[in-house]
Amino acid sequence: MSHANSTIKRRPRAAHFGGENAAAFALLALLVVAPFVAGDYIAYILPQYMLYGLLAVSLVMLWGVVGIVSFGQAAFFAIGAYAMGLCMGQSDLGFNSGYAGLASGALAGGLLAGVTGWFLFSAGVKATYFVLITLALSIITEQVAVSQSQLTGGFNGMFVNRMALSPFEGGAIAGDIALYFFVLGVVAVVYALLRWLMASSFGTVLAGVRENEDRLTALGYRIDQYKTLAFALSGAIAGLAGALYATTASFVSPSLAGVLFSTQVVVWVAIGGRSSLLGGLVGAMVVATASNYLSATMPQYWQLILGVAFMLVIIFFKDGFAGMFARLGQRLRPREVS
């Protein structure tokens, strides 16, 4: 294994903050000032879009880094949301039930993804069947949420209280501004940790799985274990996003695990750019904002418009808008004269 580790070289790190780093800092600065400039409604609705972005980032880690397309991210998101709802209904934990909900949501999403991935990848399931199985997982999760109405509220959904930010029980419920910056902090930390992880030897191996899985197998790597770990981490991130979404939106419904929402996550990442964590984050926020606007103004045609936009991006911008801007930046960068 030591020989295998030395065979795969780490990708070189840039000596300066390049394109995505600069764009990430610019986005962070914009999000910091947004609630003070745009008003109370933005402070309420934008955290939900940021959490959609975090959900998209969980898919980028699979699709863009490992080369695995999953239609099950909505299932992990919904499981995390229901875990938060159930925890917020408990008042005798002795500490802030909101933080218990966040931990439970991440753990539930990661555990389900890990167990599912272990069975599928150990059996050598190929990409096409993996897509179908994860899609079925979302359908099953939605049906369970509907059928277990004594826990989930069934079709009527579940109302979830706002969490308090104090770690102790009985703290004041977070207001819109406080929760906004809490969500922003969580999204920023998870994004930064994933950037660090993708630059590590673990991330290099995951990229190697995408590029040439057979070669890594010949070098002695247990590819099924790496895929399972990546899928479990992806599920944990989606579950964490779902848990935060539940207390931010104050409501959870079975549709969060449905086929439509599962497909929307894939569309967000495809449009934003599956090769970029930031592209997936921004793509989800922009497309979700546009979808909500179109569904309110053109309820009969918004899905058609979104589908056409998805096809156009796939045809003309294979790597999404993140890839388009990356190529544009390379063309505008001055060439070195030898």
N, C-alpha and C positions, 0 to 999 in steps of 0.2 A: 504493500500500500504506500510505503514511503516513496518507492520508485514512481508509482502512479501520481502521487502528489507533486513530485518534481517535474513530471511530464507536462502537466497542464500549467501553463504560465498565467499569472494574474494579468488582468488588463492594466495597462499603464494608467496611473492617476495623473490628472491634469495638474500642472504647476500653478494654475490660477483658477479662479472661479469662472468657469465657462458658461456656455449658453443656458443650460438647465438650472444651474445654481443661481445665476443672475435672475432668471425668470422666476424662480421660486422665492427669492428674497423680495422681488418686486410684487409678486402676488401676496406675500405675507404683509407687506407694508400697506397694500391696497385694502386687504381685509381688516387690518387693524383700524384704519380710519373710516371704513365704510359705515358702521352704525352711527357714527357721530355726524357724518355728512348726509347720509341718505334717509335717516329717520328711524322711527320705532319699528315699522313693518319689516325693514331689512334686518334689524336685530332679531326679529322673531323668525323670519322665513329662511334667511341665509344659512343658519346652522344646519337646517335640514338638507340643503343643497350641498353643504360641505360634507355631510355624512354620506350622501349619495356618492360624492367624490371619493371618500374613503372606501366605500364599497367597490367602486370601480378600480381603485388602487389594488384591492385584494385580487381582482381578476387580472390586472396587468402583471402581477407577480407570477401568475400561472401562464397566461397566454403569451405575454411578451418575453418573459425571462425563460420559462421552461418549455414553452411551445405547446401548452395544453389548454384547450378551450373548455371551460366549464359553464354549464347552464344551471349550476346548483348554488351559485352565490346568493341568490335571493332566498333560498331555503335557510342558509346559515344566518342571513340577515334577519329573517322572520323569527328564527329560533332565539336569537339574541334579544330581539324585541320582546317576545313573550316571556323570556326569562326575567327581563327587567320588570315587566308588568307584574309577574308573580312575586318577585322580591319586594317591590314597592307596596304590595298588599300586606306584607308582614310588618307588624309594629313592635314585635317583642324580640328583635335580634340583639339588642343591647348596643348596636352601633348603627351608623347611617346605612339604611337598606339600599340606597342608591348605588353606593360603591359595591355592595354585595351583588346588585343586579349587573353592574358592569363586569365584575369578575365572572359571574355565572354565565352571562351572555357570551363572553369571549371563550370561556371554558367549554360551554355547550357546543358552540360553532366549531371550535377546534377539535373537540372530541369526535363529533359526528363526521367531520371531514377526514380526520385521521383514521377512524375505523373503516369508513367507506374506501378511502384511498388504499389502506393496507390490503383489503380484500381484492380490490380491482387491480392494483399494480403488482401484487404478488402473483396474481393469476395471469399477468401479461396482457391485460385488456388493452386493445389498441385505441387510438385517438377517436375514431368514429364511434365506437361502442361506448367510450367514456362520455362523449357528449350526450348520447341517448340516455345513459344511466343517470347522469347528473340532472338531466331534464326531468326524468321520472322522479328523482329525489325531490325536486321542487313541487311536482304535482302531488306526491304523497304527503309532503309537509303541509301543503295547503289543505288537503282533505282531512288530515288529522286535526288541524286547527279548527276546521268547520265542525267535525264530529265531536270533539271533546269540548262541548260548549260549557260544561260546568267549570272548566278551567280557563278557557280562552274567550268565552262569550260567543262562540260560533260565528254565524254570519254577521251578527251585530258588532263584533269586534270587542276590544278591551280598552277601557279608559285607563290611562296611566298618569299618576300624579307627577308633578315636577319634583326632581330630586333636590335636596339641600346640598350645598357644597362643603359644609362642615363635616368632618369625619365622624363627629359624635351625634348620637341620636337626639332628635328634638331641635335641630338647627333650623334656621329660617329657610324657607323655600327660595331657590334661586330665581332672581328676576331675569328678564330677557337679556340685558346687557351682560350680567355675570355669567349666565349660561352660554351666551355667545362666545365669550372669551375662553370659557372652559372647553367648549367644543373645538374652537380654533387651536387651543394649546394641545389638545389630544391629537388632532389631525396633523399638526406640525411635528409633534414628537414621533408619531408613528411613521410619517413620511421620512423624517431624518433617519430613524432607525433602519428603515427598509433600504434607503440609499446606502447606508453604511454596510448593511448585510449583503447587498448586491455587489458591493466592491470587495467583499471578503472572499476567502477561498471557497466558502460554501456557495456564494453567488456565482463564482467562476465555474464551479462544477455544474450548477443548474443551467448556466448558459451553454456549457458543453453538452448537456443532455439535449438541449434544443438543436444544437448544430450537428452533433454526430453521436447518437446514443450508443450505437454498436461499438464505436471506438472506445468509449468510456467503459463499456462492459468488458471489452478485451483487456483493458488496463487494470481490471480488478475492482471497479467501483460497483457497489450494490445500488443500481439505478432505482430499483423499486423503493428502497429506503429513502433516497433523496427525494423522489417524487412524493412519497407519503408525507415526509416532513414539510415539503413545500405546500402541499394541499392542506395539511393540518394548520399551518401558519396562516394560510390564506383564509381558511374557514374561521379561525380565531379573530382575524381582523374584521371579517364580515360580521361576525357575531358581536364584536365590540361596537361596530358602527350601528348595528341594529338596536343594541341596548341603549345607546345614547340617543338614537332617533326616537325611540319609544317615549323617553322622558322629555324630549324636546318637543315633539309633536303632540304629546299627551294622548296618543291613540295608536292602537295596533289593530290591523285587520288581516284576515287570511290572504287577501290579495297580494300582500307583501311577499308571499312565497310563490305566487302564481306564475304561469308561463309568460304572461305579458310582461311582468316586471323582470323576470329572468332574462327575457329577450332584450328589454330596454338596457340592462346593464351591459350586455354584449355590444349593443349599438353605441352606447356612451364611449366605451373603450375603443371601438373601431373608428369612431369619428375623432376622438381626442388623440389617439395614437397608442397602439398596444406596446410599442417599444419604449415608452416613456412613462414613468410613474406620474410625473407632473402632467403629462398629456392626458392620462386617464382621469386624473383629479379635475383638471379644468374642463375636459370634455364633458364629464358628468354634470358639473355645475352649470355649464352653458346650455347643454341640451335639455337638462331637466327644467331649467328656467324657461327655455323656449317652448318646451312641451306643455308646461302649465299655462303659459300665455296663449298658445294656440288652442289648447283644449277648452279654454274659457271663451275665446273669440270665434273659433271655428271648430266646434265640437264634432262635426261630422267628417272633417277632413284632416284633423291634426295627425292621426296615425298614418294616413297616406303621405302627408308631407314629410313626416319623419322617416318613413320607409324610402321615399325617393331620395332624401338627403343621404341616407345610409348607402344606397346603391351608388350614388354619384361619388361619394368618398371612396368606396371600395374600388370603383373603376379608375378614378383619376388620382387618388391619393392613397395608395396601398397602405402606407404607414400612418395614415391619419394626418391631422393638421400638425401634430408635433414633428412628424417626419418631414412634412413640407417646409416648416420653418427651419428645421435643422439643415436641410439641403440649401435653403435660401441663404442661411448664415454662412455656409461653407463657400458659396459662390461669391458672397460679398466680402469675405475675409481676404485681405491682401496676401498674395502669394509670395513665398520666400524666394529671393533671388540667390542662386548658388554661385 
